[in-house]
Amino acid sequence: MSEKLKPETLCVQAGWSPKKGEPRVLPIYQSTTFKYETSEQMAKLFDLEESGYFYTRLQNPTNDAVAAKIAALEGGVAGMLTSSGQAASFFTVINICQAGDHIVSASTIYGGTYNLLSVTLKKLGIDCTFIDQDAPEEEIVKAFQPNTKLMFGETLSNPGVMVLDIEKFARIAHSQGVPLVIDNTFPTPINCRPIEWGADIVTHSTTKYMDGHATSVGGCIVDSGNFDWEQYADKYPGLCEPDPSYHGLTYTKAFGKGAFITKATSQLMRDLGAIPSPHNSFLLNIGLETLHLRMPQHCKNALAVAKWLQQNKKVAWVNFPELEDNKYYELAKKYLPNGSCGVLSFGLKGGREEAIRVMDSFKFIAIVTHVADARTSVLHPASHTHRQLTDEQLVEAGVAPDLIRLSVGIEHIDDILADLEQAIGQ
């Protein structure tokens, strides 16, 4: 599919190009295995000498078509679907890090990812230093060590909706000879394409806006193909040195710009198996077809809600990057000129107890763990998603105890505001 096509067209057309007599709609290849006629054909697949399908844990036509669509939307060279956004983050790190390695990450990231980097990966011998993403470059650089292998951040942080200065992070990462990994879940490639700003690898929880209807948990990794692994071959032996589990094949030499995703698929998916079901990928593809229509509506509604909350006397503060008095307004104009996302945060003057009262008073705005689908939903992270963090960690992660995360859906704005008014009051 041509890169010259607009994102709106890629949402609908990319990934699946049927030939004569084939289904117009991407089929669900609901099969674990694929047939071949000779032993040699199968052997070449297992030796990575030819591409093809033999077992869905490694590759499946439905999954691959959707991964290709997302890669096209992000402007990357290749993509891989995973069973969840958390799996995408984990696979990205493990694909280039091993025991004894180190990561630098923004601190204001999704609580689950923070826990992955700070607790779980530490048990595997991979350490992480968290930094203030708004700190000067010279301060952030101090966090890097000789064994640092990647830098991580989120385009828009969850749930704080803080805008990352991607170009600054890219400069820092590349000056230290490591790739920049960006989680682009909230803006989606409709509102921001981090690769165009210097990111090397982009991850997604496709569970959110990409699926759009809260039907399927999933994740995706997209590689830009821009990071020169061989220039830093001593840092990345897994990519630049022979893999004994594939007869001494070296990924960078055999696959060039496709090295990162090929290794993640043929090695990590082989061993860890965190794949999406073809049916879930099929549902994700349907969501992607309307992504370019839904995102502007989410953003339009969220801005209207943010302005309404600003005028409400019972509201202590509102955080949404598209508000002109927001700390991240200028960065949002730079990286997100067409809109940020549908997620905003705010606090009530009554604090934590008032937040709980209001959440229990909504009529159709629902308390759910999920975020970023067609329905408006609400969450109190300090009591729910981030409850594993201490008060100190909450502040560090940008989650105030009174913070309410509101995910504004695509319902009519009048109905959303009416539900807010009857729950909060004036």
C-alpha positions in Angstrom: 0.0 0.0 0.0 1.5 3.3 -1.1 2.8 5.6 1.7 1.5 8.5 -0.3 -2.1 7.6 0.7 -3.7 9.8 3.3 -4.2 8.3 6.8 -8.0 8.3 6.2 -7.5 6.0 3.2 -4.9 3.8 5.0 -7.4 3.2 7.8 -9.8 1.7 5.3 -7.5 0.2 2.7 -4.1 -0.7 4.1 -3.0 -4.2 5.1 -5.3 -6.3 3.0 -5.3 -6.2 -0.8 -7.4 -9.0 -2.1 -6.7 -10.6 -5.5 -9.1 -11.8 -8.0 -11.9 -13.9 -6.4 -10.6 -13.3 -2.8 -12.8 -11.8 0.0 -13.1 -8.1 -0.1 -13.2 -8.0 3.7 -10.2 -9.3 5.6 -11.0 -12.9 6.5 -10.6 -14.5 10.0 -7.9 -17.2 9.4 -9.1 -19.2 12.4 -6.6 -21.9 12.1 -3.6 -22.9 14.3 -1.7 -24.6 11.4 -1.1 -24.2 7.7 -0.4 -27.0 5.2 2.6 -27.5 3.0 3.4 -30.1 0.3 7.0 -31.0 1.0 9.3 -31.3 3.9 11.7 -28.8 2.3 9.1 -26.1 2.1 8.5 -26.4 5.8 12.2 -26.5 6.6 12.8 -23.2 4.8 10.1 -21.6 6.9 11.7 -22.8 10.1 15.1 -21.6 8.9 13.7 -18.1 8.1 14.9 -18.5 4.5 11.3 -18.0 3.2 8.3 -16.1 4.6 5.1 -17.9 5.1 2.7 -19.4 7.6 3.0 -22.6 9.5 1.7 -22.0 13.1 -0.4 -19.1 14.3 1.7 -18.6 17.4 4.4 -17.1 15.1 2.3 -15.6 12.3 -1.2 -15.6 11.1 -2.6 -13.8 7.9 -5.3 -12.0 9.8 -2.9 -10.7 12.4 -0.3 -9.8 9.9 -2.7 -7.8 7.7 -3.8 -5.7 10.7 -0.2 -5.2 11.8 0.7 -4.0 8.3 -2.2 -1.5 8.4 -1.0 0.0 11.8 2.6 0.1 10.5 1.4 2.0 7.4 -0.5 4.4 9.6 2.5 5.1 11.8 4.9 5.3 8.8 7.0 2.3 10.0 8.6 -0.5 8.0 7.0 -3.4 9.9 4.6 -4.2 12.8 3.7 -7.0 15.1 0.5 -7.5 17.0 0.5 -8.8 20.6 -2.1 -10.0 23.0 -2.2 -6.7 24.9 -0.5 -3.3 25.2 1.4 -4.6 28.1 2.8 -7.5 26.0 3.8 -4.9 23.4 5.8 -2.9 26.0 7.4 -6.1 27.4 8.3 -7.6 24.0 9.8 -4.3 22.9 12.1 -4.1 26.0 13.0 -7.8 26.0 13.8 -7.8 22.3 16.9 -5.6 23.0 17.5 -5.9 26.7 18.8 -8.7 28.9 19.9 -9.1 32.5 22.4 -6.4 33.5 20.9 -3.8 31.1 19.3 -0.5 32.0 16.4 1.7 30.7 15.6 5.4 31.0 11.9 6.2 31.2 9.7 9.2 31.7 8.0 8.8 35.1 4.6 10.0 34.1 3.5 6.9 32.3 0.7 4.4 32.6 0.7 2.7 36.0 0.9 -0.8 34.5 3.9 0.1 32.4 5.5 1.9 35.4 5.1 -1.3 37.4 6.5 -3.4 34.5 9.6 -1.3 34.3 10.2 -0.7 38.0 9.2 -4.1 39.6 8.8 -7.0 37.1 11.8 -6.2 34.8 13.9 -5.6 37.9 13.3 -9.2 38.8 14.8 -10.2 35.5 17.9 -8.1 36.1 16.9 -5.0 34.0 17.0 -1.7 35.9 15.1 1.5 35.1 15.8 5.1 36.0 12.7 7.3 35.9 13.1 10.9 35.0 11.0 14.1 34.9 10.2 14.4 31.2 10.0 18.2 31.5 13.5 18.5 33.0 16.3 20.1 30.9 18.2 17.9 28.5 21.4 18.2 30.5 19.6 16.8 33.6 18.0 13.9 31.8 21.3 12.9 30.2 22.7 12.2 33.6 20.3 9.3 34.0 22.0 7.3 31.2 24.6 4.6 32.0 27.0 2.6 29.8 24.5 -0.3 29.9 21.4 1.8 29.0 19.7 0.2 26.0 16.6 2.3 25.3 14.6 5.4 26.3 10.9 5.3 26.8 8.0 7.7 27.0 4.3 8.3 26.1 3.2 10.8 23.6 0.3 11.6 26.0 0.7 10.2 29.4 -2.0 8.0 31.0 -3.8 9.4 33.0 -2.1 12.7 33.4 -2.4 13.7 29.7 1.0 15.3 29.7 2.5 16.0 26.3 6.0 14.6 25.7 8.6 16.7 23.9 9.4 13.9 21.4 12.1 15.8 19.5 13.9 16.5 22.8 13.7 12.8 23.9 14.9 11.7 20.4 17.9 14.0 20.6 18.8 12.7 24.0 18.3 9.0 23.1 20.3 9.3 19.9 23.1 11.3 21.5 23.5 8.3 23.8 23.3 5.7 21.0 20.0 4.1 22.1 16.6 4.0 20.4 13.6 6.0 21.5 10.5 4.0 22.2 7.2 5.9 22.3 3.8 4.6 23.4 1.4 6.4 21.1 -1.8 4.9 22.4 -3.8 8.0 23.3 -3.2 10.2 20.2 -3.1 7.3 17.7 -1.4 7.9 14.4 -4.4 10.0 13.4 -3.3 12.8 15.7 0.5 12.2 16.0 3.1 10.0 14.2 6.1 9.9 16.6 8.4 8.4 14.0 8.2 11.7 12.1 9.5 13.5 15.2 12.5 11.1 15.7 11.0 8.1 17.6 12.5 4.7 16.5 9.9 2.3 17.8 6.2 2.9 18.5 4.0 0.8 20.7 0.2 0.8 21.2 -2.5 -0.6 23.4 -4.8 -1.3 20.5 -7.4 -2.0 23.2 -8.1 1.7 23.3 -9.0 4.0 20.4 -7.8 1.7 17.7 -10.4 -1.0 18.6 -12.6 1.8 19.8 -15.5 -0.3 21.0 -14.1 -2.1 24.1 -14.4 -5.5 22.4 -10.8 -6.8 22.2 -7.6 -6.5 24.3 -4.5 -6.2 22.1 -1.2 -4.4 21.4 1.1 -3.5 18.6 4.8 -2.8 18.0 5.9 -0.7 15.0 9.5 -0.3 14.0 10.6 2.8 12.0 13.5 0.9 10.5 15.6 4.0 11.2 17.8 3.0 14.1 21.2 1.7 13.0 21.6 -1.3 15.3 24.9 -2.3 13.7 26.5 1.1 14.5 26.1 0.0 18.2 26.6 -3.7 17.6 28.3 -4.3 21.0 25.2 -2.9 22.7 22.7 -5.1 20.8 24.2 -8.6 20.4 20.7 -10.1 20.1 20.2 -8.3 16.8 23.8 -8.0 15.5 25.3 -11.4 16.5 24.4 -14.9 15.3 21.3 -16.5 16.9 22.2 -20.1 17.9 18.5 -21.0 17.9 18.3 -20.2 14.2 21.5 -21.9 12.9 23.6 -18.8 13.5 21.5 -16.4 11.6 22.2 -12.7 12.3 19.0 -10.6 12.1 20.5 -7.3 11.0 22.4 -9.0 8.2 19.6 -11.2 7.0 16.7 -8.8 7.4 18.1 -5.2 7.3 15.4 -2.7 8.4 13.1 -5.6 9.3 15.5 -7.0 11.9 13.8 -5.8 15.0 10.3 -7.1 14.2 11.6 -10.3 12.6 13.5 -11.1 15.8 10.5 -10.2 18.0 8.3 -12.5 15.9 10.5 -15.4 15.3 12.2 -15.5 18.7 10.0 -13.9 21.3 6.6 -14.9 19.9 8.1 -18.4 19.5 9.1 -18.6 23.1 6.6 -16.4 25.0 3.5 -16.8 22.7 1.6 -13.6 23.6 -0.4 -13.5 20.4 -3.8 -12.1 19.7 -6.5 -14.4 18.4 -7.3 -13.9 14.7 -10.9 -13.0 15.7 -9.7 -10.2 17.9 -7.5 -8.9 15.1 -10.5 -9.0 12.8 -12.5 -6.9 15.3 -9.5 -4.5 15.7 -9.4 -4.0 11.9 -13.1 -3.0 11.9 -12.3 -0.5 14.5 -9.4 0.9 12.5 -11.6 1.5 9.5 -13.4 4.3 11.4 -10.5 5.6 13.6 -10.1 8.7 11.4 -13.8 9.5 12.0 -13.9 8.8 15.7 -10.8 10.6 16.9 -11.9 14.1 15.8 -15.3 13.6 17.6 -13.5 12.4 20.8 -11.3 15.5 20.7 -14.1 17.9 19.9 -16.3 16.5 22.8 -13.3 16.4 25.2 -12.5 20.1 24.6 -16.1 21.1 25.2 -16.1 19.1 28.4 -12.8 20.6 29.6 -14.1 24.2 29.0 -17.3 23.3 30.8 -15.4 22.0 33.8 -13.2 25.1 33.9 -16.3 27.2 34.4 -17.8 25.0 37.2 -17.3 26.4 40.7 -17.0 23.0 42.3 -14.1 22.0 40.1 -10.7 22.7 41.6 -8.6 22.2 38.4 -8.7 20.8 34.9 -5.9 19.2 32.9 -6.3 19.0 29.1 -3.5 20.0 26.8 -5.8 21.8 24.3 -6.8 24.4 26.9 -4.9 27.6 26.3 -3.8 28.0 29.9 -2.5 24.4 30.1 1.2 23.8 30.8 1.4 21.7 27.6 -0.6 23.8 25.3 2.4 24.9 23.1 3.7 21.3 22.9 0.2 20.1 22.0 0.0 22.7 19.2 3.4 21.4 17.9 2.8 17.7 18.1 -1.0 17.4 18.1 -2.3 20.3 15.9 -5.4 18.4 15.0 -6.4 17.4 18.5 -4.9 15.3 21.4 -7.4 12.6 22.5 -10.6 12.3 24.4 -9.1 11.8 27.8 -8.8 14.6 30.4 -8.3 14.8 34.1 -9.8 17.1 36.8 -10.1 17.4 40.5 -13.0 18.5 42.7 -12.8 21.0 45.6 -14.1 18.3 47.9 -11.1 16.1 47.3 -11.1 12.3 47.3 -14.4 11.8 49.0 -16.2 14.2 46.7 -14.6 12.4 43.7 -16.1 9.1 44.8 -19.5 10.7 45.4 -19.6 12.2 42.0 -18.5 9.0 40.3 -21.3 7.1 42.0 -23.8 9.8 40.8 -23.4 9.4 37.1 -26.2 8.0 35.0 -24.7 6.8 31.8 -21.1 7.8 32.3 -19.8 4.6 33.7 -17.1 3.7 36.2 -14.8 1.3 34.3 -11.1 0.4 34.3 -11.1 0.8 30.5 -10.5 4.1 28.7 -10.6 5.5 25.2 -13.6 3.8 23.6 -16.9 5.1 22.1 -18.6 5.4 25.5 -17.8 8.1 28.1 -16.3 6.6 31.2 -14.7 7.7 34.4 -12.1 6.4 36.8 -10.4 7.5 40.1 -6.8 6.2 39.5 -5.6 6.6 43.1 -8.4 4.2 44.2 -8.3 1.9 41.1 -5.6 1.5 38.4 -2.8 3.1 40.5 -3.7 1.8 43.9 -0.5 -0.3 44.0 1.6 2.9 44.1 2.5 4.7 47.3 1.5 8.4 47.7 5.0 9.4 46.8 4.9 7.3 43.6 1.5 8.7 42.8 2.8 12.2 42.8 5.9 11.2 40.8 3.6 9.5 38.2 1.5 12.7 37.9 -1.5 11.2 39.6 -2.9 13.5 42.4 -5.1 11.7 45.0 -8.1 13.8 43.8 -7.5 13.2 40.1 -10.5 11.9 38.2 -9.8 10.5 34.7 -12.6 11.2 32.3 -12.6 9.4 29.0 -15.0 11.4 26.8 -16.8 9.3 24.2 -18.6 10.1 21.0 -22.1 10.5 22.4 -23.9 13.9 21.8 -22.1 16.6 23.8 -25.3 17.9 25.3 -26.0 14.6 26.9 -22.5 14.2 28.2 -22.6 17.7 29.8 -26.0 17.1 31.3 -24.8 13.9 33.1 -21.8 15.8 34.4 -24.0 18.7 35.6 -26.4 16.4 37.5 -23.6 14.5 39.1 -21.3 17.4 40.0 -23.7 20.3 40.3 -22.8 23.9 39.6 
